[in-house]
Amino acid sequence: MTATRAERIGVVLAPTRGAWDGKSTAAPIVWKDDSGYHMLYQGWSKGHGPRILGLAESADGLGWSKYKGNPVMKQSEGTWDGAGFECGCLVLIDGEYRLYYTGIGGDGKARIGLAISRDLRTWEKHKENPILEIEPQNQWESRGVAFPAVVQGTKGYRMIYGGYGPESMQLGLATSDDGVRWTRHPHNPVFRQRGWFGDPACSGWDAGIEVHQTISVGDHFVMLYEGLGNYPHRYNLGVAYSPDCSVWARSPENPIVPLTSPSVKQDMSTVHPWLLLNDMLLY
């Protein structure tokens, strides 16, 4: 798989004024099956949250209708995700959808959880949540873990996740036999920022990094990730490649979706990528 330049289509899902997602719609997870296209997305009504989960459906991946029963998943007050959550990734196993997501607790810290559904409309949070906790002794991720990207293979499950530390986010790897209980890679972080976000001497477009999707392509893995530049403070999208998720190489073509016009509101940043590889649709 090689990186190619993307042609922009425009906004496909906008906030609904006065509704639960009246402030913003973001972080799409798009799934295609015989019945069409399905999108899980986060929405919120004011300020910065709390962010909860909605569902939209489409016949062609471009024109979307929101599910009338939205939101399909809310935060659990007083718990590890009581302040809302961020979308993560979706995996289908034996007819069961597994949603790996980021929960924000009352302490303001991020942790990773799991929810399960048969129809994308009714979700049950796993009883062992959060399935990936903060480990304060690991300085690079001592302030939170977030944005899980899970892929299933012949040797179990791999999760690329973001760790918040004293500087900016870096990416770690965890593995699992069942997709619930995870073991961190001994050489984390496996994908580091170039410099330090906040350091005026660092001018790279991905001085800070986050991840939103990892996919298996043939005999290797491809990761779409967000890079946060220092000056200006905006996100762009990049791609990296790995044979096993533990060693990554950035594409020389990065950023693959650069800003076209920072003066346009929707072009202030490009974030939360989701790629339907067979359709070559990038949300």
C-alpha positions in Angstrom: 0.0 0.0 0.0 1.3 3.4 -1.0 0.2 6.8 0.2 -1.7 8.9 -2.4 -3.1 12.4 -2.4 -6.7 12.7 -1.4 -9.4 14.6 -3.2 -11.8 16.4 -0.8 -15.5 15.8 -1.0 -16.6 18.0 1.9 -18.8 17.7 5.0 -20.9 14.5 5.1 -22.3 14.6 8.6 -23.0 17.9 10.3 -24.4 18.8 13.8 -28.1 19.0 14.3 -29.1 22.3 15.9 -30.7 21.9 19.3 -30.0 18.2 19.4 -27.6 16.1 21.5 -25.0 16.5 18.8 -25.8 20.2 18.2 -22.3 21.5 18.9 -20.2 19.0 17.0 -20.0 15.7 15.1 -16.5 14.1 15.0 -14.3 11.0 15.1 -16.2 8.7 12.7 -15.8 4.9 12.7 -17.3 3.6 9.4 -18.3 0.0 8.7 -19.6 -1.5 5.4 -21.6 -4.7 5.1 -24.3 -6.1 2.8 -26.9 -3.6 4.1 -24.8 -0.5 3.4 -22.6 1.8 5.3 -22.7 2.5 9.1 -21.0 5.3 11.0 -20.4 5.5 14.7 -19.5 9.0 15.7 -19.1 11.2 18.8 -21.3 14.2 19.3 -21.9 16.8 22.0 -24.3 19.6 22.5 -22.2 22.4 24.2 -18.7 23.4 25.1 -16.3 20.4 24.8 -18.7 17.7 26.0 -19.5 15.4 27.5 -19.0 13.5 24.2 -21.3 10.5 23.6 -21.9 8.1 20.8 -24.3 8.2 17.8 -25.1 6.1 14.7 -25.7 7.2 11.1 -26.4 5.1 8.0 -25.8 5.5 4.3 -26.4 3.7 1.0 -23.3 5.0 -0.7 -20.9 6.3 2.0 -21.5 9.9 1.1 -25.1 10.8 2.0 -25.9 9.9 5.7 -29.0 9.7 7.8 -28.8 9.8 11.6 -30.4 7.0 13.6 -33.6 8.2 15.2 -32.7 6.4 18.5 -29.5 8.4 19.0 -27.4 8.6 21.1 -26.7 4.9 21.2 -24.2 5.0 24.1 -23.8 7.5 26.9 -21.3 8.0 29.7 -21.9 6.2 33.0 -22.0 8.9 35.7 -19.5 8.6 38.5 -17.4 6.0 36.8 -14.2 5.8 34.8 -16.0 7.2 31.7 -18.3 9.5 33.6 -17.1 12.7 31.8 -17.7 11.2 28.4 -15.6 9.4 25.8 -13.9 9.4 22.5 -14.4 6.9 19.7 -11.7 4.4 19.0 -12.1 1.5 16.7 -14.5 -1.3 15.8 -13.8 -5.0 15.3 -16.3 -7.7 14.2 -15.8 -11.1 15.8 -18.2 -14.0 15.3 -21.1 -11.7 14.6 -20.3 -9.5 17.6 -19.2 -5.9 17.2 -16.5 -4.8 19.7 -16.0 -1.1 20.2 -12.7 -0.1 21.8 -13.0 3.4 23.1 -11.5 6.1 25.4 -13.3 7.0 28.6 -12.7 10.2 30.5 -13.1 10.0 34.3 -14.0 12.6 36.9 -10.2 12.9 37.5 -9.9 14.2 33.9 -7.7 11.2 32.9 -8.3 8.9 30.0 -8.5 5.1 30.1 -9.5 2.5 27.5 -12.7 0.4 27.6 -14.7 -2.1 25.6 -18.4 -2.2 24.6 -20.2 -4.9 22.7 -23.1 -4.9 20.3 -24.9 -7.2 17.9 -26.6 -4.5 15.8 -24.5 -1.3 16.4 -27.6 0.2 18.1 -27.6 -1.4 21.5 -24.3 -1.4 23.4 -23.2 -3.2 26.6 -20.0 -2.0 28.3 -17.7 -4.8 29.4 -17.8 -5.7 33.1 -14.0 -5.6 33.3 -13.7 -2.0 32.1 -11.4 -0.2 31.8 -9.5 -2.9 30.0 -6.3 -0.8 29.8 -5.5 1.3 32.9 -3.0 4.0 33.5 0.4 2.8 34.8 1.9 5.8 36.6 5.3 4.1 36.7 5.5 4.4 32.9 6.3 8.1 32.6 5.5 8.4 29.0 1.9 7.3 29.6 1.5 8.4 33.3 -1.3 10.9 32.6 -3.6 8.7 30.6 -4.1 6.1 27.8 -6.4 6.8 24.8 -7.3 6.3 21.2 -7.1 2.5 20.9 -6.6 1.0 17.4 -7.1 -2.8 17.5 -6.3 -5.3 14.8 -7.0 -9.1 14.9 -4.5 -11.6 13.5 -3.4 -15.2 13.6 -1.5 -14.5 16.8 -4.2 -12.7 18.7 -4.9 -9.0 19.0 -2.6 -6.0 18.7 -3.6 -2.6 20.1 -1.8 0.6 19.2 -2.7 3.3 21.8 -1.8 6.8 22.8 -0.1 7.6 26.1 -0.2 11.0 27.7 3.0 11.9 29.5 4.8 15.0 30.8 5.3 16.1 27.2 2.9 15.2 24.3 1.3 12.0 23.3 3.4 9.0 22.0 2.1 5.6 20.9 2.5 2.2 22.6 1.7 -1.4 21.7 -0.2 -4.0 23.7 -1.1 -7.6 22.8 -3.9 -9.9 23.9 -5.2 -13.4 23.4 -8.8 -12.6 23.9 -9.1 -8.9 23.2 -10.0 -8.1 26.8 -6.8 -8.7 28.9 -3.8 -6.8 27.6 0.0 -7.0 28.0 2.1 -4.0 27.2 5.1 -4.2 24.9 8.4 -4.2 26.8 9.9 -1.5 24.5 7.1 1.1 24.6 6.6 3.7 23.2 6.9 2.2 19.8 6.1 5.4 17.9 7.6 8.6 19.2 7.0 12.3 18.5 9.7 14.2 16.7 10.8 16.7 19.3 8.4 18.0 21.9 5.1 19.7 21.3 5.5 23.1 23.0 9.2 23.5 22.2 9.6 26.5 19.9 12.7 24.9 18.4 10.6 22.0 17.1 8.8 23.0 13.9 7.8 19.5 12.5 4.2 19.0 11.4 4.0 15.9 13.8 5.7 17.3 16.9 2.8 15.8 18.8 1.1 12.6 17.6 -2.1 10.7 18.1 -3.5 7.6 16.4 -7.0 6.7 15.2 -6.7 3.7 12.9 -4.5 0.7 12.2 -5.3 -1.8 9.5 -3.7 -5.0 8.2 -2.7 -4.9 4.6 -1.2 -8.1 3.2 1.9 -9.0 5.3 2.2 -5.6 7.1 0.3 -3.0 9.0 -0.6 0.5 8.1 -1.4 3.3 10.6 -3.2 6.5 9.9 -2.3 9.1 12.6 -2.7 12.7 13.6 0.3 14.9 13.8 0.1 18.2 15.7 2.4 20.9 14.6 3.9 23.5 16.9 3.6 26.6 14.7 0.8 26.8 13.7 -1.0 24.6 16.2 -2.9 22.5 13.8 -3.4 18.8 13.1 -2.6 17.0 9.8 -2.7 13.4 8.8 0.2 11.0 8.2 0.7 7.3 7.5 3.3 4.9 8.8 4.1 1.2 8.0 5.2 -1.7 10.2 5.8 -5.5 9.8 4.6 -6.3 13.3 3.3 -3.1 15.0 6.4 -2.8 17.1 8.6 -0.9 14.6 7.2 1.9 12.4 8.4 3.8 9.4 6.8 7.1 8.4 5.9 7.7 4.8 8.1 10.2 3.0 4.9 11.7 1.5 3.6 12.9 4.9 1.4 14.7 5.6 -1.0 12.9 3.2 -3.9 15.3 3.7 -2.4 18.7 4.2 -4.5 21.8 5.0 -5.8 23.4 1.9 -6.9 26.8 3.3 -6.4 27.5 7.0 -8.7 30.5 6.6 -11.6 28.2 6.1 -13.1 26.9 9.4 -13.2 23.2 8.5 -9.6 23.4 7.3 -8.2 24.6 10.7 -7.2 20.9 11.3 -7.6 17.5 9.7 -8.2 14.9 12.5 -9.6 11.5 13.5 -9.0 9.7 10.2 -11.0 6.6 9.2 -10.2 4.7 6.0 -12.5 2.3 4.1 -9.7 0.7 2.2 -11.7 -1.2 -0.4 -13.8 1.9 -1.3 -10.8 4.3 -0.9 -13.0 6.6 1.2 -11.2 8.6 3.9 -13.3 10.2 6.6 
